Amino acid sequence: MLRDVLIQKGLSNREAEVAELVTKGLSNKEVANQLFVTEKTVKFHLTNIYKKMNVKSRAQLIVWCLPHLGFVEKEERQAAQEQANAQQPVQNNLQQNTIPAGSQTVGGVINNPIPGIGGTGTGTGTGGSDAGSSFGY
């Protein structure tokens, strides 16, 4: 979307590509590496972009591009939201089977054959005070 708008403003395909990457926060060196050109070439493209867009700095270019970049981000956010919604029933099932235990959660009911350790055992180690604990709490 942004690239189309930039091309309509008179930028070449390569200039639009450079402007898009700069708008995403990449440095000249990072843009050069991504496009397989020298940093000097990126600076040359930026000079042409500034003239064609009638802006004086990288910051002004970014400010001009941000509203147009927003459409791309909204589409990406919407796709991510749809993916999260598709996974939500699985997460809800997991949440229904967990029991809060302090700052952690314990999943489901445990049938432990050893008395006194969680689950359905009837030993004396389920609850009560921590007196006599060897953990030093």
Phi, psi and omega in degrees: 000307180300316182300320179298317180296317180295321178294322177296331178282357175108004179280150174286168178303316182292319178296320178296322178297315179297314180299320180297316180292321177297319180296330178281358174101008180283146175281169178302319181295318179295320177298315180300315180296319182291326182264001179059046176228176178276162178296327178298321178295319178299316179298322177298313178299318180297321177300315178295321180297313181301319180294312183292325182271353181059046175239159185253350184207169176300319180298316179296323177298314181297316179299320179295321185280334187306313180300327180281330177289332181304326180296319180295315181296322179296319178296318179294318178297319180297317179296319179294321179295318178297321178294319178295321179294325179293330181271349186300318179302324178295317180293322179298319178298320179294321180293327180290334183261014179244149181241127179294136178223085183071233180267004179236170177239150179243129184278128171058188178263134183256126173266092182260124182288348181271118181299141175088000179238093174057191173057219186257014179296160183245018182288180184270356184274008181261099177090195180084195184274170179264015181299133179083006180288138181275001182273350176073030179281000000 
